Amino acid sequence: MNIACHCGQVKIKLSGEPVADLYCHCTDCQRIAGGGCVPYSVYPHAGVEVTEGKTFKWALKDNQRTRCAHCGTYLFGDPVGMGVHGISAYLLPPGVFKPQLHIMCKEALVPVKDELPHFAGFPASFGGSDEQVAW
């Protein structure tokens, strides 16, 4: 699948299937997005290739983030030590993002009540404890 930033100058090729589609509620994501949570489609590093355009990288704390150098569209984040890119789900075609869980809910601004699991931190499959919050 091919996606692009909002101005179309950065093009990204996504290969294979995502590891997970999720919402992150950590304070870093809240700050970089200016919202309560960020939707991500998580792909292994090998499944993401910037094929065109200029990007710039920066970090709020530890996690490196990549944006379009022209329009500033947030493209993806790189959680330290996980070997994945969290692709901004806002860049995906309609209907492709299929959320499976919420992470970092212990830092959530407001409860999000839906049928998905809400992990306080990370699920065990991502190196966490599987502790959930009850909203």
N, C-alpha and C positions, 0 to 999 in steps of 0.2 A: 504494500500500500504506500502511496506517496502522499505526503502532506506538505504544507507550506506555512510560512508566517503570514501575518495579516496583510503585508504589502506585497507578498509573493516573491520577494528576492531570495529568501532562504528556502531551499527545498530539502526535504528529508525523506529518505526511503526507510520504511519499516518492514523488516522481514520476519516471517514466522508469526507466532501467536504471542500475545502478551502473557507475562507471568501472572498478572492480576490487574484488574481495574478497581480502583479504590478512591476513597476520599481521605485526605490527610488534614488533620485538625491541629497540627503543631504550631507553635507561635511563630516559627520561621516562615512557614507557608502562609499564615495569616498576614504577616508583615509584607511579604513579597507580592502577595495578591491583593492586599487591601480588602480581604473578606474573611469570612468565618472558616472556610476550608477550601482545599484545592482538589479538583478531580484529576487523577493521574491514570494513565495506562502504562504499566510498568513492563519494560522490555529489557532483555539481556543486552549488555553493551554491543555484542556482535550483531544484534538485530536492528541497530540504529546507525544510519549513515547520512551525514550531511553531504548532499550531492552538489549543492550550488549555493552561492551567496556567502557573505561574511557574517560571522557571529562574534560575540564577545562573551567572555566568562567572568564571573564574579562570585563572591561568597558573602553571605550575610554573617554566618559564623563558620561552620565547617563544611557544609554541603555546597559544592560548586554548582552554579546555575548558568545556563546558556541562553542568550537572547539574540535576536536579530540585531546586527550592528546598524541597520538603517531605521527600522520602525520601532525597535525595542520590544517586540513581541516575546513573551516568555515562552521558550521552546521546551526545555527539559531541565531537570535537576538530577544530580548524581549523589545519592545518599552514600556517605563514606563507608567503604568496605563491603558494599553489597553487590557490586558488579552489575548494576542495572542503571538504566536511565528512566526517570519518571517523566514520561511525555505528557505535556499539558493536554488534557482531554478536550480542551476547547478547540484544538486544531484538527481533531478527528471529524470525519464525515458524520452527519446525523445518523443515529442508530448504531454506530460502531462501539461506543463506550457502553459497557455493560457492568456497572458497579457490583462488586461482590462483598465489600467490607469497608469499614471505617477504621482508621488507625490514629493513634495519638489523641484519643478522646479525653484523656485526663487534662489536656490543655485546651479543650474546646471552649469557645466563647458562649455558645448556647447549645442545649441538647438538640440533636437531630433525631427525630423519631421516625424510623422506617423499619422494614423487615430485615435489614442487613445486620450482621454482627458488628458490635462497636467495641473495639479493643482499647483498653486503657493506654497501652503502648503499641507493641507489635505482636502479631500472632507468632506462635512457635515456629511456623514455617519461615518466618523472617528473622528468627533469632530472639524472639520475645518470650513472654510467659503465658500467653493465651488469656491473661486476665481481661475480663470485659467490664464495661460500665453498664449499669442498669438505669436506663432513662425511662 
